[in-house]
């Protein structure tokens, strides 16, 4: 006979049929240093940098702290997918012969520029560099006579070589390069989730830090992420997750994810330039996955708030975007989370923050998943005291209505406290419209030992389309 347990299932779709909110967000990703076997808690950026150094994980955590506050949680993953340095491309003013090479292992994705500011040979010429495509430059520096210069906090070293001359480096010369950040594979992710499962921190969401080089690589990780999130649910730890959908064009991305569905994963498509929460020399506005601002928006929002709610304002720190869903409605319809503009309004906004669920699912948007996760966690807490308890029975072996009423009251009151009593973003009580808890009073608990409970929740509606009719009319006013 199986040990006493509580089995919970979520019916989807369920709309036609019959503890306080957890706001802890955990980021998993690559970093320069730090433990891969323990979850860290952070309330300020300096502690993040001291613990993890540089890299995508540090960037996400520091941005989260700047936008949503703390505490926020981090877990460094292994980095089995090596980063890479691209070739250096020179753009010379005239006939200079000096060259620049890049060595080392990049700690993040950089869009590099080395700009010559003063003409001369090694030891005389001066330069400045940018790691965010020219949006930020270092102070003006003398080219070392030995040719080697370490770019702080990047993992990279510049190597200057003179060439034949007579002009070595000329003012206005520009050398550009790009790097690809290190990443993790499915095995690395599985190891990280082993750590998560052993940690007792209650979590609302798990965010995968960083950008995937391709949508194919992202799809492989998404499948593993969905499996791990479902495994957490089976351990009574329901969470929703977010990750980047990869750096490919629309058609390639859709092909890569053609077979992928998961109501626990939000796939975020596109890149944005976003103010760094931990700027380094030459890099204060890096290009990143739109996951970074979307996750921070999710963390600062109530569980029932649609993350696309216009009145929440533009995403803070986002300076530009690569994909504007308002101009090309290509990804939202297929369940991807994207960014957009609103005509005539400055700034950038979530289009929708979707879950990559099946068509017809009740879990279209992030808030649907969050509300159900809170309901699931609270229903578990409410039912746990009844596990292995005695109940009175009727002549048919069913639970006595008097005891059923006690169960129903306990579950309802617990869910009401979590979902009905708190104010939502509009300022009135209720993260849901209505709820009820019903104990099955017909099944034979006497012989089966099973008491069946159903919790039904009517969610809030969301005004996704507003139809407004305007006309001139003579019969208005006084």
C-alpha positions in Angstrom: 0.0 0.0 0.0 1.3 3.4 -0.9 2.4 5.9 1.9 -0.1 8.6 2.8 0.0 11.4 0.2 -1.9 14.2 -1.4 -2.3 14.0 -5.2 -2.9 17.2 -7.0 -3.8 17.6 -10.6 -4.7 20.7 -12.6 -7.5 20.3 -15.1 -6.8 22.1 -18.4 -9.0 23.4 -19.8 -11.1 23.8 -16.7 -12.9 27.0 -17.2 -16.0 25.5 -18.8 -16.1 22.8 -16.0 -16.5 22.8 -12.7 0.1 30.8 1.9 0.4 34.3 0.9 1.8 34.8 -2.6 5.3 33.6 -3.1 7.4 36.2 -4.9 10.9 34.7 -4.7 12.6 34.5 -8.1 15.6 32.3 -8.8 18.0 32.9 -11.6 20.1 30.1 -13.0 23.0 30.9 -15.3 26.7 31.2 -16.1 29.0 33.4 -14.0 32.7 34.0 -13.6 32.9 32.4 -10.1 30.8 31.2 -7.3 29.3 27.9 -6.0 27.4 25.6 -8.4 26.1 23.6 -5.4 24.2 26.2 -3.3 21.5 28.8 -3.9 22.5 32.3 -2.9 20.2 35.1 -1.6 20.9 38.7 -2.5 19.6 42.1 -1.5 22.3 44.3 -3.1 24.4 44.4 -6.2 27.7 44.5 -4.5 27.0 41.1 -2.8 26.1 39.6 -6.2 29.4 40.8 -7.8 31.4 39.6 -4.8 29.8 36.2 -5.1 29.5 35.6 -8.8 31.9 38.2 -10.4 30.8 39.0 -14.0 28.6 37.2 -16.5 24.9 36.8 -17.5 23.8 35.6 -14.1 25.3 38.6 -12.3 23.8 41.0 -14.9 20.3 39.5 -14.4 20.5 39.6 -10.7 21.7 43.2 -10.5 19.1 44.4 -12.9 16.4 42.5 -11.0 17.5 44.2 -7.8 17.5 47.6 -9.4 13.9 47.2 -10.8 12.1 44.8 -8.4 14.2 44.9 -5.3 15.3 41.9 -3.2 15.8 39.4 -2.0 16.5 37.6 -5.2 18.1 34.2 -5.5 20.9 33.0 -7.8 22.5 29.7 -8.7 25.6 29.4 -10.8 25.4 26.7 -13.5 28.3 24.8 -15.0 29.3 26.2 -18.4 29.8 23.2 -20.7 29.0 25.3 -23.8 32.1 27.4 -24.3 32.0 31.0 -25.3 33.9 32.2 -28.3 35.6 35.3 -29.6 34.8 36.5 -33.1 37.4 37.9 -35.6 38.5 41.5 -35.3 37.5 43.7 -38.3 39.6 46.8 -38.9 38.2 50.0 -40.5 41.2 52.3 -41.2 41.2 56.0 -42.0 44.1 55.6 -44.5 47.1 53.3 -44.6 47.9 52.4 -41.0 49.3 48.9 -40.4 48.7 48.3 -36.7 46.4 45.4 -35.8 44.4 44.4 -32.8 43.8 40.9 -31.6 41.5 39.5 -28.9 42.6 36.8 -26.5 41.1 35.3 -23.3 37.7 33.9 -22.5 34.8 36.3 -22.6 32.6 36.4 -19.5 29.6 37.7 -21.3 28.4 38.6 -24.8 30.2 41.8 -25.9 29.9 44.0 -28.9 33.4 45.3 -29.0 35.0 48.5 -30.5 38.5 49.7 -30.1 38.8 53.3 -31.3 42.1 55.0 -32.0 42.0 58.5 -30.5 45.6 59.7 -31.0 47.9 58.7 -33.9 51.2 57.1 -33.1 53.2 53.9 -32.5 52.8 51.5 -29.6 53.5 53.4 -26.4 52.4 56.7 -28.1 49.0 56.2 -29.7 46.0 56.4 -27.6 42.7 54.5 -27.7 39.4 53.9 -26.0 37.2 50.8 -26.1 33.6 49.9 -25.8 32.0 46.6 -25.1 28.4 47.7 -25.8 28.7 48.7 -29.5 29.8 52.3 -28.8 27.1 53.3 -26.4 29.7 53.6 -23.7 33.5 54.1 -24.0 36.4 53.7 -21.6 38.5 56.7 -20.7 41.3 57.5 -23.3 44.2 55.2 -22.7 47.8 54.9 -24.0 48.5 51.9 -26.1 51.0 49.9 -24.1 54.5 49.7 -25.6 54.4 45.9 -25.0 51.1 45.8 -26.9 49.0 44.0 -24.3 46.0 45.6 -22.4 43.6 43.8 -20.1 40.0 45.0 -20.4 38.9 44.9 -16.7 36.0 42.6 -15.7 35.6 41.2 -19.2 38.0 38.2 -19.3 39.5 39.6 -22.5 42.9 41.1 -23.4 43.7 43.4 -26.3 46.9 42.7 -28.3 48.3 45.6 -30.3 50.8 44.8 -33.1 52.7 47.5 -35.0 53.0 46.2 -38.5 55.3 47.7 -41.1 54.3 51.4 -40.8 55.0 54.1 -41.4 51.6 54.9 -39.8 51.0 52.4 -37.0 47.7 53.4 -35.5 45.8 56.4 -36.8 43.2 58.6 -35.1 39.8 57.4 -36.3 40.8 53.8 -36.9 38.2 51.4 -35.6 38.5 47.7 -34.7 35.3 45.8 -34.1 34.6 42.3 -32.7 31.9 40.3 -31.0 32.0 37.6 -28.4 29.5 34.8 -27.5 29.0 34.2 -23.8 29.4 30.8 -22.3 26.3 28.8 -21.7 25.0 25.6 -20.2 23.7 22.3 -21.6 20.9 20.0 -20.5 23.2 18.1 -18.1 24.3 21.3 -16.5 20.7 22.4 -16.1 19.8 19.0 -14.5 22.6 19.4 -12.0 21.4 22.9 -11.1 17.8 21.6 -10.5 19.2 18.9 -8.3 20.5 21.7 -6.1 17.2 23.5 -6.3 15.3 20.4 -5.2 17.5 20.0 -2.2 17.1 23.6 -1.2 14.1 24.6 0.9 13.6 28.2 -0.5 10.0 28.7 -1.6 10.1 29.9 -5.2 7.6 31.6 -7.5 9.6 31.5 -10.7 12.8 30.2 -12.1 14.6 32.3 -14.8 17.3 31.1 -17.1 19.9 33.8 -17.5 21.6 34.6 -20.7 21.2 34.4 -24.5 21.2 31.3 -26.6 23.2 31.5 -29.8 20.6 29.6 -31.8 16.9 28.8 -31.4 17.8 25.1 -31.8 20.0 25.3 -28.7 17.2 27.2 -26.9 14.7 24.5 -27.8 16.8 21.7 -26.4 17.1 23.6 -23.1 13.4 24.5 -23.1 12.4 20.8 -23.2 14.7 20.1 -20.3 13.4 23.1 -18.4 9.8 22.0 -18.8 10.6 18.5 -17.5 12.4 20.0 -14.5 9.5 22.4 -13.7 7.0 19.5 -13.9 9.2 17.5 -11.5 9.2 20.4 -9.0 5.4 20.4 -9.3 5.3 16.7 -8.3 7.3 17.7 -5.2 4.5 20.2 -4.3 6.7 23.2 -5.5 4.8 24.7 -8.4 6.8 27.3 -10.4 6.6 29.1 -13.7 9.8 29.6 -15.7 11.2 32.0 -18.4 14.0 31.6 -20.9 15.4 33.2 -24.1 14.2 31.7 -27.4 17.5 32.0 -29.1 19.0 34.5 -31.6 17.5 33.5 -34.9 15.0 35.0 -37.3 11.3 34.4 -36.9 10.9 31.5 -39.3 13.9 29.5 -37.9 12.7 30.1 -34.4 9.3 28.8 -35.1 10.7 25.7 -36.8 13.0 25.0 -33.8 10.1 25.1 -31.4 7.4 23.6 -33.6 6.9 20.6 -31.3 7.4 22.4 -28.0 4.5 23.0 -25.7 4.6 23.7 -21.9 2.3 25.7 -19.7 5.2 26.1 -17.3 7.6 27.9 -19.7 7.5 31.4 -21.1 9.6 31.7 -24.3 10.9 35.2 -24.8 11.8 36.3 -28.3 14.0 39.2 -29.2 16.9 41.3 -28.0 17.0 44.7 -26.4 19.5 47.3 -25.3 19.0 47.6 -21.5 20.8 49.7 -18.9 23.1 47.5 -16.8 22.5 47.0 -13.1 26.3 46.5 -12.7 28.1 48.6 -15.4 31.7 47.9 -16.1 34.2 50.0 -18.0 33.0 50.5 -21.6 29.7 48.7 -21.0 26.8 50.3 -19.3 24.0 49.5 -21.8 24.5 45.9 -23.1 22.4 44.0 -25.6 20.5 41.2 -23.8 17.6 38.9 -24.1 14.2 40.5 -23.5 13.9 37.9 -20.7 15.9 40.3 -18.5 13.3 43.1 -18.4 10.3 40.8 -18.6 11.4 38.8 -15.6 11.9 41.9 -13.5 8.5 43.2 -14.5 7.0 39.8 -13.5 8.8 40.0 -10.1 7.5 43.5 -9.3 3.9 42.7 -10.3 1.1 41.1 -8.3 0.2 37.5 -9.2 -3.0 38.5 -11.1 -1.5 41.4 -13.0 -1.3 41.1 -16.7 2.4 41.9 -17.4 1.2 43.7 -20.6 -1.0 46.1 -18.6 -0.3 49.5 -20.1 -0.7 51.5 -16.9 2.3 49.6 -15.4 4.4 51.8 -17.7 7.2 51.2 -20.1 9.9 48.7 -19.1 12.6 50.6 -17.2 16.0 50.8 -18.6 15.1 49.4 -22.1 16.6 51.7 -24.7 15.8 49.8 -28.0 14.5 46.5 -29.2 15.3 44.3 -32.2 11.8 42.9 -32.7 8.7 45.1 -32.4 5.6 43.0 -32.3 3.4 46.0 -32.9 5.0 46.5 -36.3 5.1 42.8 -37.2 2.6 40.5 -35.5 4.4 37.3 -36.0 5.3 35.7 -32.7 2.6 36.5 -30.2 0.0 34.4 -32.0 2.3 31.4 -31.6 2.7 31.8 -27.9 6.0 33.8 -27.6 6.5 36.7 -25.3 7.8 39.8 -27.1 8.2 43.5 -26.7 6.4 46.3 -28.5 5.8 50.0 -28.8 2.5 51.9 -28.5 1.9 54.5 -31.2 3.0 58.0 -30.1 4.1 56.8 -26.6 7.8 56.7 -25.7 9.3 53.5 -24.3 8.9 49.8 -24.8 6.3 47.5 -23.4 5.5 43.8 -23.1 3.2 42.7 -25.9 1.9 39.7 -23.9 3.9 37.5 -21.5 2.6 34.1 -22.6 3.1 30.5 -21.6 3.9 28.2 -24.4 0.8 26.1 -23.7 -1.4 24.1 -26.0 -4.1 25.9 -28.0 -7.2 26.0 -25.9 -5.3 25.9 -22.7 -6.6 28.0 -19.7 -2.9 29.0 -19.2 -2.4 31.5 -22.0 -0.6 34.2 -20.0 1.9 34.3 -17.2 -0.6 35.5 -14.6 -2.8 32.5 -15.2 0.1 30.2 -14.2 1.0 32.3 -11.2 -2.5 32.4 -9.8 -2.9 28.7 -10.2 0.5 28.1 -8.6 -0.5 30.1 -5.5 -3.8 28.2 -5.4 -2.0 24.9 -5.7 0.5 25.7 -2.9 -2.2 26.9 -0.6 -4.6 24.0 -1.3 -1.7 21.7 -0.3 -1.2 23.5 2.9 -4.9 23.5 3.7 -5.3 19.8 3.0 -2.1 18.5 4.7 -3.6 18.5 8.3 -6.3 16.2 7.1 -3.9 13.6 5.7 -4.5 10.2 7.5 -7.1 11.8 9.7 -10.3 9.9 10.6 -13.6 10.9 9.1 -17.2 9.8 9.9 -18.9 7.9 7.1 -22.4 7.4 5.9 -24.1 4.0 5.3 -22.7 4.0 1.8 -19.1 4.5 3.0 -19.0 8.1 1.8 -17.6 10.9 4.0 -20.2 12.3 6.3 -21.4 15.7 5.1 -20.5 17.2 8.5 -16.9 16.3 8.1 -17.0 17.3 4.4 -18.1 20.7 5.4 -15.1 21.1 7.7 -12.7 20.2 4.9 -14.5 22.5 2.5 -14.4 25.4 4.9 -10.7 24.9 5.7 -9.7 24.8 2.0 -12.0 27.7 1.0 -10.8 29.9 3.9 -7.1 29.3 3.1 -7.6 30.0 -0.6 -9.8 33.1 0.1 -7.0 34.5 2.3 -4.5 34.1 -0.5 -6.6 34.9 -3.6 -9.7 36.8 -2.7 -8.8 39.1 0.2 -5.7 40.8 -1.1 -6.1 43.9 -3.4 -5.2 43.4 -7.0 -3.4 46.0 -9.2 -6.7 47.8 -9.9 -7.0 48.4 -6.1 -10.0 46.2 -5.2 -9.9 42.8 -3.5 -9.4 39.7 -5.5 -6.7 38.0 -7.6 -9.6 35.8 -8.9 -13.3 36.5 -9.4 -14.6 33.6 -7.4 -13.6 30.2 -6.0 -15.1 27.2 -4.3 -13.9 24.0 -2.7 -16.1 20.8 -2.9 -15.6 17.5 -1.3 -17.1 14.5 -3.1 -19.7 13.1 -0.8 -20.5 10.0 -3.0 -17.2 8.1 -3.3 -16.6 5.3 -0.8 -13.8 6.5 1.5 -14.5 3.5 3.9 -13.1 1.0 1.4 -10.9 3.1 -0.8 -9.3 5.5 1.8 -9.6 8.2 -0.8 -11.3 11.6 -0.3 -11.8 13.5 -3.5 -11.6 17.4 -3.4 -12.3 19.8 -6.2 -11.2 23.4 -6.2 -12.7 25.6 -8.9 -11.4 29.1 -9.6 -13.0 31.7 -11.8 -10.1 34.0 -12.9 -10.1 37.6 -13.6 -10.8 38.7 -17.2 -8.4 40.8 -19.1 -9.3 43.5 -21.6 -7.1 42.4 -24.5 -9.2 44.1 -27.1 -11.0 47.4 -26.7 -13.7 48.3 -29.3 -14.4 52.0 -29.4 -16.8 53.6 -31.9 -16.6 57.3 -32.7 -18.9 59.4 -34.9 -20.3 62.9 -35.3 -23.8 63.1 -33.9 -26.4 65.9 -33.5 -28.2 64.6 -30.5 -25.3 64.8 -27.9 -24.9 67.4 -25.2 -27.4 70.0 -24.2 
